[in-house]
Amino acid sequence: MNGAQLSEFPDDSELLRPAVSGLRRRALQAGELSAVSNFSGKFLIKFLRARDFDEDLSLKLLLNYQRWRKESPEISACLSPSSVIGLLNTTYHAVLPQRDHTGSRVLIYRIGQWNPKDWTAFQVFRVSLITSEIISTETETQRRGLKVIFDLKGWSLGHALQINPSLAKKISTVLSDSFPLKVRGIHLVNEPMFFWPVFAMIRPFLPDKIKQRINMHGADFHNTLSDFFSPPVLPPEYGGEGPSIVEACQDWTLQMLQSEKLLQQISNHPTGDITITPEDALNSEEEGDRATL
């Protein structure tokens, strides 16, 4: 049975147990996770589904996820939607209510709504991480992945100056190979001249598979987006028949705010596996060290 077939089974299926046990055993044997005492099956299945139950790739993804949480506390320590509510209220971001024909979630980022004088690139990046944590809990999204539309209308030199090579590497690494989600497609619309130097900075850090899934639509995107998304999926502003982009942004902002407690638990948890208590997730000596900090 291949990985795609295994992904279709529910989390509690006996058929998933060998893969879950194998990944747990290898993860707990990894030197960089020596402080961790356990992972729940529900948590590990996210990483297995994201890599079609390839144990080696799933382990790499899990280790990358734990590594970025540890190495980027300026981001991982705060996943509160309230901390970026001003940006969200500009209708910067939405997860559309309807999935596409393959079952993928469809995300939209409207870069022109981001004022770089008010919000840093780190804060903008936090919005992506918040959404990623929320949708990665959805079984259907674990199976079908996501597709992203970046509307670059309004991109300016001020935006470009916020992105340096270090941040570009961190963003591309986290979103492409450190999160338990399948990125099925990236669509760029309204790409301006100022965007290309930043894209050239980010592109080398992207896996070849992701590079092949990037589609450039330009300003005449209404016709070409329809080659990838059916009308009921997209807002009218993007050539579709779904709810308006403003409505979609407002609805998703509300869902993010309703997930505040969940996100706080993930932020505060040593591994992000909130199915297990922090005390049970770590070896006793490590938990003792944490308690004295």
Disulfide bonds with the S-S distance in Angstrom:
none
